């Protein structure tokens, strides 16, 4: 059944991030808002303390000439990152989240283009910024001192935080994104954009004050910032911080999240480890298959499935009830595996330009085969559908960006009559859902006018256990596309299949790889119509270059060449 307004949860409406955080701190003052490890100890911050720190830090920034200014924040996920973001957004000026992994040249370009007045830097990237004096530098390690000075100013009667005015419809957040293609563009988002996206999602998804997430994805990215930070603050829930991916396993045990926000690559990696553990046991593969089949026959509500996979659930900390997965397509096989473990999987789709969530699963509907419905108050449609119903997905609603910063022509190209043209291809699915099938820019058009979607071929290739990563693209010969498949092998699986390792017999291993993947591509070509045939295979020695949310960068030069 299609979701309607009859199926929404009651939420409190907020239109600014200041209203969001202040109302949460009033409702849940003694709840734990943040948990993190420091000097071997677990530290906690309550909502009451968080609000006090926000007011103090914003007051300090205002009295340092930054009232109404653009202030960037850059560094690994941490309480001080979250504090800076909301201190700026709620009581100072416009916040500019900055990817910590950018080169100093890329960072300086964004700081210059955004007209940023100051940047708050975490300790691990201080050295990178040491040679630049482009704008004022503030340091997260000094935030305790900034807060102390801010509190003193508040005690002396400074009212700059209270006096700060926020226009919910003006730019409050400026985020630079290049996605998998193109040059970085500044996406202008308002407080209303972010807040209505959060409340639109929470009308269909339960988030409780007792919930906890472990923040792993980069906070400068809108997906993690909105879903894994601001939505949890709205709900009075708690946020723990993963120190590093090397510590992810132990952090899951320490912080025991109930909701895990992630991307497909991470779920695939976890599942691979689970499969390897079963395969190491005699007959383990058959046992796992039987357990999965038995689990899916059990009710999805309750603990029956979780009890059947107690060891698997214990590896996630024992409390994960829900996985939110976005940023890239998730294969149905991986989806079904986690569902069999007793963990519900919700798939979302969105872009920075839509704050970000535009399609989503909910407590009422989820499926491994589509991206669900738009959140409450948001509309989507397909532009220029072909005979199969595939066309460009467009989004309209209060979550759609104000535009690209200082780029009116680019803004006009994608914003038309209130509809944001996503550049993604989608098709209608069951019960009024939508399925995103690929990027318009990556679509290949054959000489006969037929359309080829690389993502479709990549999905089929990636199902083979010997394929770790792959990317399909085209080179052109007299306007006729030559479809290429670039493959990064799954080394351990290849070694098992060939019976040799690259260290033992490098030439024989390379020849074996060629035969292995030629057979795989031939089998795939036999299943497809001729114009979709892969004509060239590239076997990579290194992983593809990716975005911070682990999507392969399609236009990165190193991803398009033979190594």
TORPA-591462 format. One record per residue: x, z, y of N, C-alpha, C in turn. Coordinates in steps of 0.05 Angstrom, whole numbers, plus 5000, padded with zeros to 4 digits. Layout:
# residues N
XZYXZYXZY ...
This chain:
# residues 563
501750004976500050005000501750005025 501149845044502649835069502350095085 504550185096504550435112502850385137 501250585144499550575168499950835183 498750855206498851095222497451325209 495851275188494551485173496551655157 498951545153500851675135503251785150 502951885174505151995189505152295189 507652405190507852695193507652755223 506952995229506853085256509753145266 510353035289513053085301512653165330 514753295342514653345370515953115385 514553005404515552775418517552865439 519852725439521952775459522852505470 523752495495524552245506527352245518 528652485518531452495526532952665505 535552625503537252785485537453065495 537153105520537153385531534653535521 532353395522529853515513530153565482 531353375468531653405439533153655432 535553685444537253915437536154175447 535054175471534054425483531654535467 529854355459527554445444528354545416 530254415404531254515378532554785380 534054825401535355085405533355305411 531155235423528955425428527455495402 527055295385525555325360527255455339 529855395338531555485316534155625326 533955825344536355935356538356045337 537356175315539156305297539956145272 538855895271539555725249542455635252 543755585230546455465231546155165237 547555085258547554805266549954655254 552254785253554654645245556354835226 557654705207559554845190562054675188 564354795189566854645186569154835178 571154725167573454885158575554895180 576655125185578755165204580655375194 583255305192585255485183584555625156 583355465138582655565112580055725111 578755765133576155915134573855735142 571455795132569055645140567855775165 567755615186566555705211563755595214 562055745227559255655232558655685261 556855515270555855515298552855515297 551555715310548655715311547655535333 545055475332543855315353544055445380 543755705381544055855406546855815418 548855845401551655815410552155525418 551055335403551455055410550354995438 548055105444546855055470548555175492 549555415487551255545507553855375512 554955275490557355105493556754845507 554454725502553654475516553554525546 552154735554551854795583554554845596 556255005582558855075593560654825596 560754655575562454425575561454225596 558854175597557753995617558354095645 558154355650558654465676561654425683 563354475664566254425669566754125677 565553945662565953655667564853585695 562553685701561353625728563153715751 564353955748565954055769568753925770 569253755751571853605751571353315761 569153285775568553025787567352815768 566252905746565252715726562252705725 560852835744557952825745557052535750 555352435732554352165734556351955724 558652035714560751845705560351765676 561851555668562051485639564351645628 563751785606565751945592565851855563 568151775554568551685526569251925509 568551895483569352105463570451955439 572852035430574151895408575652095390 575252065365576652235346575052255320 576152405301574852435275572352605278 570552595259568052745260568753045261 567453185280568053465284565953585302 565953855302564153995321564753925350 567353905356568053845384567253565392 567153375373566153105379563153125386 561653255368558753285372558153425399 559653635404559253795429559853615453 561953465453562653295476560353085480 559552965459557452755461554952865475 553953095466551453205477551953335504 554253445509554853565535554753345556 555953115550555852885569553052775571 551752715548549152585549547052755561 547153025555544953205564545453315592 547953325601548353475626550453365644 551453115639553653025656553252725664 553352545645553252255653552552075629 554051865626553651665605555851705584 555151735559557151775538557851505526 560551475521561551225510563051295484 561651285460563051335435565151125429 567551205422569851025419570951055391 571250835377572350835350575250935351 575851145336578551265336580651085323 579750885308581650715294582350455309 581250435333582050205350584950225358 586249985361588949995373588750085402 590950165414590850255442590050025460 590749775453589949545469586949505468 585749535444582849505441581449735456 582449975453581250205467581350175497 583650075507583950035536581949825546 581549615530579649405538576849535542 576049695523573349815524573250015548 575250175551575350365573575150225600 576549995602576549835627573749705630 572849575609570249425611567949615617 567949845606565750035609565950205635 568250175649568750325674568650625668 569850695646569950975638571851135656 570951375664572551545682574451735667 573551815642575252005627574651965597 576552045581576252025552577052285539 575352395522575852635507577052555480 579552655475581152555452581652785432 581252715406581852915386584852925380 585853145368588753175365590152955350 588952845329590352645312590852385326 589552325349590052075363591252115391 592152355397593352405423595852235427 597452205407599952045410599351755417 597251645405596451375411595851335441 594651535453593951515481596151615500 598351705489600351835506601651655526 601751395521603051205539601151075559 598651135557596751015576595651215596 595451125621594351285642591951145654 590650985637588450815647586250985659 585551205647583451385658584251675651 582751855662583352145657583152205628 585052375618584952455590584252745588 582352805571581553075564582153115534 582453365525583453405498581553605483 580653515460578953695444580253955437 582853965434584154215428583954415451 583354315475583054485499580154555505 578354465487575454515493574854815495 576054995479575455285483576155365512 578255265523578955325551576955205570 576054955565574054825582571454985582 570655085558568155235555568455505570 570755635567571155885581570855855612 572055635622571855585651569055515659 567655365641564855295647563055535648 563455715629561855965628562256135653 564756145662565356295686563856165710 563855905712562455765733559455815732 558355815708555555875705554856165714 556656345707556256625715556356655746 557856475758558156485787555856335801 554056225785551656105797551755805798 553655675785553755375785551255265771 549855085784547354975772547554675766 549954575764550354285760549054175734 549054345713547754255688544754245692 543654455703540754475708539854255727 541454195746540753995767541053705758 542453665736543053395726540353255719 539953015730537452865725538052645704 536252625685536452415665534052225667 534551975671532451775670532251675641 530051735627529951675598530051375593 529551205613529450915610532050775620 533850935631536450815640538550845619 540750705623542950715604544051005603 544051115579545251385575547451385554 547451175538549551145517550550855518 553150815518554350545519556150525495 555350355475556750335450557750055447 560350035440561449765436561449695407 560449455401560249375374561049085371 562449025350562948745343561848675316 561048885301559948835274561948695257 561048495241562848355223563748095236 562648025259563447775273563647825303 565047655317564947645346566747855360 566547845386568148015403566448255411 567748485416566348735423564548695447 562048785445560148785467559149065471 558649135496557549395503554549395500 553549545482550649565478549549805495 547749745513546649945531544150065518 544250325511541950465500541050685519 538450715520537350935536536751175518 536251405530535451645515532851585500 531051445513528451385500528951215475 530751015476531450855453532051025429 533951205432534951375410532751565401 531451705420529451905413527051795398 526051565407523751445394524451335367 526951255363527751165336527751405317 528851625326528951865309526151965302 524351985322521652085316520051885300 520551625304519251425288519951435259 522451495253523351535225522251785213 522352005229521452265218518452295215 516952095224514052085218513552005189 515751895176515451805149517351935129 519352085139521352205122521452505128 521352675107521552965111524453055116 524753195138527253325145526653615151 527753805136527054085139529354235152 528654465166530754625177532754735157 531954735131533754825110535554605099 535154365109536854135099539654145111 541454025097544254005107545353735099 546953625117548453375110551353435112 552953265098555853275100556553015115 557553035139558152805156560752675147 560552425137562852285126563352025142 561151875148561451625162562351675191 563651485204564651535231562451575251 562751795267560651875286560351685309 562451525315562051335337560151115330 559551085304557650875296554850975298 552950815308550250905314548751005290 549350895267547950975242548451275236 551051355235551651625230550851805254 551351715278550751875301547751945303 546151745298543251785300542151935276 542751825252541551935227542952195218 545652205221547052425210547852645229 547052605254547752805275545252875291 544252685308542052745326539452805312 538852665290536452725275536453005263 538853085254539053355242538853575263 539953515287539553705309536553725316 535253495317532353495323530853675303 531653655277530153795257531054085252 533054185267533854465263535454505238 536454285227538054295202540954335208 542654325187545454385191547254145184 549554125197551453905193554154025186 555153935163557954015156559753775159 562253815163564153595168566153565146 566353325136568353255116571053225130 573053375121575653365133577053095129 576852985105577952715099576752625073 576952365067575852255042577352385018 579852455022581252585000580052854992 578652975012577453235007574453215002 573452975000570552944997569453094973 570753074950569853204926569653504930 571753624942571653914946569753994968 569453824988567553895010564653885000 564053704982561353704970560753964956 562854074942562454324929562254564948 563754544970563854764990561254775006 560354545016558154545035555454485023 555354374999552954334983550654205000 551053955008548953825024546453765008 544253745022541653665009541053365015 542253265036541852975043544652855048 545152635035547652505038547252225050 548552185073548251925087550751765082 550451525072552751375063552351075064 554350935053554250645052554550555022 553750315015553950224987556650264974 558750194988561450214976562050484966 561250694980561750964972560151034947 557550954946555951004923556950854899 557950614903559150464881561650594870 563250704888565650854879565051094863 563051254872562251494858561151414830 559551204829558351124804560551024784 562550894795564750804778566151044765 566551264780567851494769566051624748 563451634753561551744733561651584707 561651314710561651144686564351174671 566551204686569151244673569251504657 567951714667567951964653566351944627 564051804628562451764604563951584584 565251374594566651184577569051314563 570151524575572451664562571551824538 568951864535567952014512567151814490 567851854465566951674443563951644443 563051394446560151344447558851414473 560551474493559451564519557751364533 558551104531557050894545554150884534 553850904508551150904496549651154504 551051374505549651624513548651604541 550251494560549451464587546951284589 546951064575544750874575542151014565 542451174544540051304533539051524552 540951664565540151874584538651744608 539651524618538351384640535551294633 535251184609532651094600530651324597 531651544586530051784582529251894609 531151904628530652014654528451864669 528551594668526651434683523851464672 523551564648520851614636519751884645 521452044658520652304668519452284696 517852474705516852464732519052484753 518852334775520952334795520952594811 518652724813518552974827519153204808 520253414818521053634801524053604793 524853774774527753784768528453674740 526453544727527053444700529353244699 529353054717531552854717534152984725 534053164744536553304753537653464730 535953604715536853764693538153604671 537153354667538353174647541153094655 541653074681544353004692545553224708 545553464696546553704710549453664720 551153554703553953524710554353334733 552853114733552952914754552153044780 549853184780548853304805550753524815 552053664796553953874804556253754819 557053504813559253374826558553314856 556053294862555153254890554553524904 555153744891554654004903552254144892 550653994876548354114862545754114877 545754034903543254054919542353794931 543753574927542953324940540253234929 538353204946535653114938535152824947 536752744967536052494980538652354990 538952094984541151934994539951735013 541051715038540251505056542551305057 541951055051544050855048543450615066 545450535082545150315100547750175105 547750005126550049855135550649605119 549849595094550249355077548349365053 547849145039545949145017546949324994 545049464982545649624958544449484934 546049454913545049314889542849484875 540849344864538749494849539849664827 541949574814543149724791544249994800 545649994823546650244834544450424842 542450304856540050454865538750594841 538250444820536850554796538450774783 541150744783542850944770542451214784 542551224811542151474825539351584822 537451414821534651504817534451634789 535851534769535751654743537151924742 539051974761540352234763538452444776 536252354786534352534799534752554829 536252364841536752354870535252114881 533452174900531951954912533751794931 533451534930535051354947533251214967 533851244992532351115014534250905026 533350655027534950445039533950405068 535850375086535150315114536550065124 535549945145536749715157536549745187 538749675201538549685230541149585242 541149585269543549495284543849685308 546249695319546649855343544549785364 543949525366542049435387539249535383 538649655359535949755354536050055349 538150185356538350485359538550665334 539050595310539350325299537050245280 535450435270533750375246531350205253 531149975239528949785244527249745219 528349795196526849795171527750025154 525950135138526650385123524750435100 525850575081524150695060523150965070 521251075056519951325065519151495042 518051725048517051905028514751775012 513451575023511151445011511951184996 514251075003514950814991517950774990 518950694967521750604965521950414941 523850244943524250034922527149944923 528249864900530949764900531149474909 528849344915528749064919528148984948 527849174966527349104994528249325013 527849265039528749465059526449615071 524049585060521749745069520349645094 519349835110517749785133519149875159 518149775182519249885207518250175211 519850335225518950605232516450595250 515150825252512750835269513350745297 511550575308511750485335513550245339 514650135317516549905319515349675303 515649435314514549195301516849005293 516448855272518348655264516848395257 518248175259517047915251519247725243 518547515229520447315221520047065238 522146965250522046735267522946485251 521346275255521946015242522446035212 520446145197520846165168520945895154 522645875133522745635118520545635096 520645445077518545425057518445675039 520645825038520746075022520046315039 519446275064518846495082521246625095 523646525090526046635102526446535130 527146715147527646645175529046875189 529546845215530947055230529147295235 530147535230528647775235528747845264 526447915276526347995304524948275305 525848435324524848715326523848765355 521648905357520448965383519549265383 520249405404519349675406521049845424 520450095428522050265446524850335437 525550245413528250285402530150055410 529149845421530749605427532449655452 534949585450536849625472535949525499 537249615520536749515547538049245551 540349195536541748945538544748995534 546248775536549148795534550348845561 552249025563553349115589554848885602 554048815626555348605642555348325628 553348285610553148035596550247935596 549347845620546447765622545847515605 547747335602547147095586546947155557 548747325546548547405518546047565513 545247735533542847885531540347705529 540347505546538047315546537847155520 540047115507540046965481538647125459 538847385460537747545438535247695445 534747745471532247885479530347685492 528147625478526247425487523447545485 522147575508519347685509519247955495 521348115498521348375487522248385458 522548155445523448145417526548115416 527748285401530648265396531148095371 532547875375533247695353535847805340 535547905315537648055302539947885293 539547625288541547455276541647495246 539947665235539747705206537447545195 537747445171535647305157534147485139 531547455139529847635122527547475111 526147595092523747465081521747685075 519147615076517047815070517147895040 516648145035516648245007513948354999 513948504978511448614967510248814987 507548814987506049015003506749015032 507648795043508248785072511048875079 512748915059515548995065517148755073 519648815080521548595088524148635072 525448415066528048425052530048265069 532148395077534348255092536148115072 536547855076538047695056540747605066 541347625091543947535100544147495130 546447405139546847355168546347065174 545047015197544546735205547246595210 549246735221551746605227553346545202 552846695181554446645156553046445138 550546375144549046175128550445905128 550545785105551845525101549645315098 549845095113547844885111549144635097 548044555075549044325060548344065075 549543845067549043585080546143505078 544843585056542043515052540143705067 541343885083539644065099538944325085 539644345059539044585044540744815054 539645065053541045295063542145455040 544645545044546045715024546645975037 545846195024546346465034548646585019 550946625032553346735018552647005004 551047165017550447435006549147414978 547547204974546247164948548347114926 550346944932552446884913554347124910 554847264932556547504930555347714912 552747744915551347944898551647884868 551347624861551547544833554447574823 556347504840559147534832559947824828 559047994846559748274846558648424822 556648314808555548444785557548454762 559548274763561548274742563448504746 564048654724565648894726568548834735 569448584732572148514740572448454770 570248444784570248384813569948644828 572048714844571948954861570548884887 571348674900570148574925570248274925 568348154940568347864942567047784968 567747544977566547425001566347124996 563947015002563546735000563346605027 564646385031564646245057565045945052 565045785073565345495069567545395087 568945205076570645025092569244755092 570044575110568544325113570244085109 569143895095570443635090568543415099 569043295123567243095134564343205136 564143445147561543585151560243665125 561543625102560443715077561643985070 560044195066561244455061562544475033 564844595032566144665006565944965004 564345054985563845344982566145474968 567145684981569445824970568646114963 569746214941569346494934572046634934 572446824952574846984953574347244938 575947314919575447534901577847724900 577247984904579248194900578648324873 580448304853579748394826579548694824 577948784804577849064796580049104775 582349194783584749184767584449304739 583349544737583149674711581349524692 579149414702577349254685578748994676 580248864694581648624686583748684665 585248894669587248974649586049014621 583749154621582349204596581548944583 580448754599579448504588581648324579 583848314594586048134587587948254567 588048514566589848654548592748654558 593148584583595848594595595648694623 597848804633597948894661599748714677 599448714704601148544721604048634720 604548894714607348994712608648894687 607148874665608348794639608948494639 607048334648607348044646605947914671 607347914694606047824718604947534717 606447344706605547074705603147044687 603247164664601047154644598547284656 598947504671596747644683595347464704 596947334721595847154742594346924729 595446814708594046584694591446684682 591546934671589147054659586947094680 587847184704585847214725584546954732 586146744734584946474741582946394720 583546424695581646344673579146524675 579646784678577346974679575346904701 576346854725574546804747573546524747 575046334736573946064733571546064714 571746214692569446234674567046374687 567646584703565446724717564046534736 565546384752564446194771562945974758 564045864736562745654721559945744710 559945994701557346104691555346124713 556346224737554546254760553545974769 555345784771554545514780552445394761 552745444735550745344716547945454721 547845694733545245814738544045734764 545645604781544745534808544245224811 542845154832542544864837545244754847 545744504843548444384849549444444877 547744434898548744464925549744754931 549144944912550145214916552745264900 553845054888556145084870558645174885 560045374875562545464886564745274876 566145154895568144944889571045054889 571445274902574245374905574245674901 576245774886576546064881579246154893 579046374909581446494920581646774908 583946844895584347104884586147264902 585047474913586547644933588247854919 590347924933592148144924591548394939 590148374962589448614978586448624983 585548864989582748894996582148735022 579548675026578748545051578948735074 579448625098579248785122576348845127 575749105134572949185137572449325164 569849355170569049515193569249805185 568749985204568850265198566550355180 564450195177562350255158562650095133 565049995128565849875103564449605097 563749465118562849185115565248995118 565348795101567548605103567248445129 569448425144569448265169569647965161 567447825165567347545156569247365171 569747425196571347245213574247335216 574947555203577747655205579547445193 581647345207583347135196584447195168 585247445164586347515138584347505115 581747515122579747495101579047215093 579947025109579246745104581546575094 583746705088586146555079586846625050 588246445038589246495011591846645012 592046864997594447034998596446944977 
